[in-house]
Amino acid sequence: GILFENTKLIIENSKRSAMYGANGVGKTALFNAMVTGEIKEFPAHLHVHHMQELDHHPVADEISVIQTILDSHPFRRMLVVIEEILKTKIAAEEEGLSDLKTNLKYVEMLMRSISGYNAEYRVQKMLRVLGFDEIGEQRPLSALSGGLRMRVALCSAFFIDPELLLLDEPTNH
């Protein structure tokens, strides 16, 4: 069905806005539509992150808090994998070595542009502010309460550093 009709969505730069309403009226649906580009004329160039409570998943729940946050940044996660593949191919002196080295330099430049090489240090600093110590950051997600899982989701949102951050029920737990 139609969620809104003849409506303008105006989000001002550098401002905090709140949307509230009863359960089931479409707040989360609107956020999902913003992220997936389903809203007509919504700026496609904006980096939007929809922060939600972390779902329980058997495999993901066994990953450490810090690794979960490091893996939450989709661009960095992709660059890390590509960089490793390129280094392996260069070490094996595969064909096209010059092109591989050129590509590696480009990937390294992209990693520096997003501060990807000091990501672990930055995440650790964020986790300290949110109450996680060295032991807590190594705990698996399965060992966390709902409130601590929400803190991990919040830390991931800060680490991703989107231009538009959508917090869906951030006060849960």
N, C-alpha and C positions, 0 to 999 in steps of 0.2 A: 504494500500500500504506500500511499504518499505520506511522508513524514512531515514535510513542510511544503507549502505552496505559496508563490509570490512573496518570498522572504529573502532578505539580504543578510548575509553573515559578514559582519565587520569585526575584524580582529586588529586592534591597533598595535603598532610596533612598540616593543618594550613595555607593554602593559600586561597586567594580570587581569584575567577575566574569569568569571565563575558562571557555571551553568548548573542549575539545580531543578529538580522536579521529582515527582513520585517514581517509584520503581516501575520499570516497564514502559516508560513513555518515549524511549528512543535516544537517550543520551549517549549510550555506548554505540548504538547504531550510527549516530551522527559522527562520532569520533572515528569509527571504522571507515565510514565513507570519506572522511577527510584524508585518512592515511592511504586508502586505496585509489584515490583520484576519482571517485564516483560523483563528486559534487561539481556541477557545471561551473566553469570559469574559476575554480579554485586553483591558485598558482601551483603549477606542476613542479616548479623549480625549488619550492620550499622543502627543506629536510624536516619532516614531521615524525615525531615519535609518540606513540600512544602507550603510555605506561600503565600497565595493569598488574594485578596480583599475579605472581608467578604460578603457573599451573604445576600440578604434581605430575611427574613423568618418571618412571623407574630409572631410565638411563640418566636423564638430566639431574635427578635428585642425588646422584652419587658423585657429581662433579663438585669440586670445592667452590666456596663462595667467591674467592678471588678469580678463579678460572671462569666461572659463570659470567662475571662482570667483564673480564677481558674478552670473552667470546661474544658478548652482547653487541659489540660494535661491528656491524656487518662489513664495512669497508676495510677496517683494520684486519678483521678475521680473514678476509679474502687475500689481502696483501701478504699476510704472514705465510699463507699456504703457497702463494705464487713465488714468494721470495725463496722459500725452502726448495721448491721444485727447480727453480733456476740455478740455485747454488749446487744442487745435486748434479744437474746436467753439466754445469761448468766444471765441477770437480771430475766428472767422467770424460771431460773433453769431447763432448758430443759435437756432431756436425753443426755448423753455424755458430761457432764459439763467439765470434765477434757480435753477432746479433743477440745472443744470450746475455753477453756482458752489457750491451747497450740497454736491453730490457731490464736487467738487474739494477742498473744505475737509475733507471726511471722509477722502478718500484721503490727503491731506497729513497728517492726524492719524495715520492708520495707518502711514504712512511714518516719521513721527517716533517712533512707539511701538516700531518695530523698528530704530531708528537707521539708517534706509534712506538718509538724505541724506549721511551720512558713511561710507557703506559702502566706498567706494574707499580712503579713508584707512585704515580698519580692516583691509582686506584687504592693503594694502601693508605694514602693520606685521606682520601674520602671515607674509607672504611673506619678509620680512627675517629673521625668526626661523628660517625653514625654508631659508635660504640663497639666496634669489632677490634680485637687485639690480634697479635700474630697467630695465636691458636685459633681464634674464631674465624679468621679469614681462610684457614685451611679446612674447616669443618665442611662436610657435605651438606647440600641443601636439605637433605632428608632429616638432618638433625636440628633444623631450625623451626621455631614457632611461626605462626602466621605473621606476627608483627615483625620478626627478624627477616622473614622472606620479603615482606613489603620494603624493608630497608635496603635489601639487596636489589630489588627492582628499582628503587629510587636512586641508588648509587649507579646502577646501569644507565638510567636515564641521564644522569649528570655526566657520566663518562662518554656516552654517545654524543652529547652536546648538540642536540637538534636546534634548528631555528625556531620551531614551534613544538613545545612540549605539552602534551595532553595528559593530564593526570586523571585517571578514572578511579574514583572512590579512594583517594590517597589516605583518608583517615580510617579506613578499615583496620581492624586490629589495634 
